Amino acid sequence: MSRVVRIDEEALEVALQYGKNLSAGIMKMEEMLKNQEKAKRDYTNIEEMVRRTIREELEILTSRY
């Protein structure tokens, strides 16, 4: 499906840096944003796991004394 839209020339230039046309540029930007969000969630999960592991090890070490 196609639609005629008005777009700022600067926005078009930005989109064309990501794809051969406006549609391809927007789709590539969306893909990159999704990948970035997934990576952020992964890093958050890893950080939580490391913190939990350290906390558990500290609890074990301090419970002996």
ZICORHU-V819557 format. One record per backbone hydrogen bond with DSSP energy under -1.0 kcal/mol. CO is the residue of the C=O (numbers start at 0). NH is the residue of the N-H. Records with the same first field share a line. If there is no record, write none. Layout:
BEGIN
CO = NH ; NH
END
This chain:
BEGIN
7 = 11
8 = 12
9 = 13
10 = 14
11 = 15
13 = 16
14 = 17
20 = 24
21 = 25
22 = 26
23 = 27
24 = 28
25 = 29
26 = 30
27 = 31
28 = 32
29 = 33
30 = 34
31 = 35
32 = 36
33 = 37
34 = 38
35 = 39
36 = 40
37 = 41
38 = 42
39 = 43
40 = 44
41 = 45
42 = 46
43 = 47
44 = 48
45 = 49
46 = 50
47 = 51
48 = 52
49 = 53
50 = 54
51 = 55
52 = 56
53 = 57
54 = 58
55 = 59
56 = 60
57 = 61
58 = 62
END
